[in-house]
Amino acid sequence: MRDEGRGARGEGIAVRDAPAWTCDRVRFRYPGTSDDVLSDIDIAVPAGACTAVIGPNGSGKSTLLRLLLGLAAPNVGEVRFAGTRAGDWDREAMAREVGVVPQGEEGAFPLTVREMVAMGRYPYLGRWRAEGRDDRRAIAAAMRRCDVSGLSRRPVSTLSGGERQRARLARALAQEPGTLALDEPTVALDIRHEMAIFELLRTLADAGTTVLLVTHNLNLAARYADRLVLLDGGRVAAAGTAGEVLTRERIEDVYGWPVRVVPFDDARGTVPQIVPLGGEACQEMSSGHPIARSAALSNTNDDNDP
């Protein structure tokens, strides 16, 4: 059932007044480089809602997430989480507040899936305290929600990429955080598990969890997120509802590829969906992006082949 406090996706939403994160005129560059990776970032991530950060490869999405988590500091401007500068948060305190799902990580020790998920309780247990009943309940519930209960005794090293990603999400859920930050949470997942994860994130947001995710899936972001932040070349190209952000002109300009935007009706309302075009549309695209232009030339060359 849709929350009556929310409008259809793309029509505007009702969210909590105080933002979870804010970025105020943020600029960031990596040490030893001369170019900004992020420039003039001014955004507010609303609490109790789902926000998706989208954009082409290299647009600064993962870097922005690192700044929001206090893992890197801006060269200019200020990043705040819950009203406090992100870099000032104690790491254990931040871990109790925010469950993080990275895009990838290398395990330092051999672990079973159950042991990996149990690491989500570390902010509460520390190194030496044994699991209690509430810890075991949280771990079991997280594994069930991410469909990894059947993998409980499997070494993490034997998992597929998709299975490992679901285990990472289960670890974050085991923390029972008020906020989730996810970097490409559905990478390598099949359609069933990808949809299940987005459904789960939507359910959590509807129940009051703040969800912030980086994703390349524009269509699922449009269907499940309350707000989108579109990055292009380290700058905010647009921010707002799916209907406000995902216009044909903007997507073609940012991604350099011809598209069609079509309306899609689901249980949550009508949202725009992006259909990438091919063939003659590449040659007709007027934006002049190198990617589309090279594709058009390739198609022309193919036509001339004997």
N, C-alpha and C positions, 0 to 999 in steps of 0.2 A: 504494500500500500504506500502511495506517495505521501510524503510529509506535506501537509497542507500549508506549512510555512514557506514552502519552496515553490517557485514558479517552474514552468517547463524549462528544460535546458535551452538556453539561448534567449529566454524571455526575462531574465532577472531573477534574483533569489533573495531570500531573507537570511542573513547570517548574523552571528554574534557581533556586538559592537566593537570589542577590543580585538585587534589582530593578534595572531600568534607570532608572526614575524613581520618586521619592517626593514626595508632597505632605504636609506636616505642618501641620495646622490653618491652611490657607491661606484668606485673605480678600483680595478684590480689588475695587476700585471705580475707575472712570475719573476722571481729574482733573476737578474742577468739578462732580461729581455727589455726591449724598448717599446713594445706595443701593448696596449691595454687588452686584456682578455675580456673584461667587462667594463662598460663605460656608462656612467650616468644612470645607474639602475635605481629607480624609485618605484618600489612595489610594496604592497601590504598583503600578506597572506592571511585570510580570515580564519579565525578559530571556529572549530566545529563544522568545517566544510571540507570539500575535496577540491584541491587546486592542482592542475596539471601544468608542468613546464614543458613546452614543446619547442621545436626548432631544428634546423638542419644540423648535420654533423659539424662539430667545431664551433657551434654558436655560443658556447659557454654554459650550457645547462648543468653539467656535473660540477663545474667550477662554482657556479652560483650555489649549488647545494652544499658544497664544502664551506662556503662562507656562512651560509645560514646555520650550519652545525657548529660553527666556531672552530673548524679545523684549519682555516686560513683566515687571515685578517685583511681587510681592504686597505689599499694604499690611501684612499680618500673616501670620506663618508663614514656611515655607521650602519651596522647590522645589529638588530635587537631581536631577542627571543623573549616573549612574555615580559616585555618592558625592560629587560636587562641586556646589556651588550653581550652578544653571543660569545665573544672571547673571554668574558669575565665569569662565565659559568664554570663551576667545578665539574670535571668530566663525569664523575659518578652521579652527581645531581642531574646533569644533562641526560645521562643514560636512563635515569628513572623516569624522566619526563618524555623522552623521545626514543622510539624504537626505530632503528635504522636498518634498511635493507640495501646493501651495496650491490653494484652491478656485478662484481666478482671479487673474490678474495682467495688467497692461498692459505690453507690450514697449516699451522706450525706443528700440530700434533695429530696422530691418528685418533679419530673420534667416530663413534657411532652416531646415527641420526638423532637418537634420543639424547645423547650426551651433548650434541651440538645445540639442540633446542633448549636443553636445560641451562645453557650458558645465558639465556635470556633472563634468568633469575639472579644472575650474579650481582646486579646493583643492589639487591635486597639481602643476599646471603653473604657476600664477601667470599673470601677464599676458603674459610674453614667451617662455616656453619652448615649443618646438614639440611637437606630438603625437608620441609614440613608438609602437612596435608595440603595447605593452600598452594604451595609450590608445585606439588605433584598434580593437583587439579589444573593449574594454569598451563603446565607443560602438556598434559594430556589433551586439554581443550584446544590448544594451539595446533598440535599435531593433527587432531581430527579436522579442524577447520581448513587446514592446508593439504589434506589428503596424503599425509606421510606416516600415519600410524602403522601401516603395514610395512614400513621401511625402518621401523624403530631400531632393530639390531644390525642393520646394514652399515658397514663402514662408509663414511661420507665419500671417501676416495673412489668408491665403486659406483657412485650415482651418476646418472646422466646430467647434462647441464640443466634441464628443466626440473628434475627431481631435486637437484642441489638448490636451485632457486626457491623452490617451495619450502625446503627445509630452512633456508635463511629467513623467509617470511615468517615461518612458524616460530623461529627463535625470537624475532621482534615482537610477535604477538604474545609470547610467553612473558614478556616484560609487563604486559597489561598497561601500556603507556597511554597517556592522553593524546599523544601526537605520534604520527608515523611519517617518516621521511624515506622515500623509496627511489632508488636510481634504476630505472628500467626493470621494474619488478616482474614483468612477464616475458623478458627475453628468453628465448629458447623453449618457451612453453607451447604445447599443442593447443588447438582451439578450445578444447574442453576446459583445460586448466587455466588458460588465459582468461576466458570468460568467467570462470569460477572466482579467480582472484579479483577481477574488476567488480564482480557482484559483491564479494566480501568487503572490499574497500568501500563500496557505496553504502553497504549496510552499516559499517563502522562509522562512516561520516554521518549517516542519518541518526545514529545513536549518540553523536556528540564528539567523536574522535576527530581531531584535525588530521587530515591526510594531505600530504604534499608528495607528488610523484613526478619524476622525470620520465617521459615516454616519447617514443617515435610514432606510436599508434594514434594518429590524429582522430580517427573515427571513434575509437573506444574512449579517448579523452573527451570527445564531444558528447558522447552518450552518458558518461559516468561522472565527469567532473562538473563542479559548480562554476568554476572559473578557470580560464586558460591564461597562461603567460607565454607569449610567443617571442622567442629570442632570435635575433638575426645579427651576426657579426658582433656579438657581445653587447648588443643594445636591445631594449624592449621595443619590438616592432608593434605590439598590440597587447592589451590585457583587458579581460572582461569575460562575458559569457561566450559560449560557442558561436552563437549567432552574430555577435559583434566581432569576433576575431577571425573566424574562418570564412572569409569572403574569397571569391575566385581571384580577384585582382591581387589581394594581399598574398595568398598562398602561391600564386604563380610568381610574384615578385620575390618572395623570400626563398622559395625552393627551386626556382628556375625551371619549372616544368609545367606544361599545360594541364589543367584539371577542369573537371566539371563539379559543381557543388549541387547536390541534390538533397531534398528534405527526406528525413526518415522518421517515421512515427513508431515509438515504442511505448512501454508502459509509463515512462517518465515524461513523455511529451515529444514534441517535434524538434529534431536537431539536424544541423547540416552534416552531410557526409561527403567526403572527398573521393572523387573517382579520377585517378590519373589517366590521361589520354595518351594515345600513341599514334603512330603512322603519320598521316598528313597533318594532324594537329601540331606535331612538333615543328613542322616547317612553317605553319601559319602563325605560331606564337610570336607576338610582337615585342616581347620584353627584351629579347636579345641576350639572354643568359647563355654563358658558354656551354653548359650541360645540354640544354635543349638544342642549341645550335649544332653541337657535335653529333647529337643523335639524329638530327635532321640530315646532316651531311652523310652520316653512315647509311641512312635509309636511301638517300639519293645514289650513293655508290653501289649499294646492293642492287638497285634497279638497273644499273648500267652493266652489271656482271653478265657475261654470256651464259 
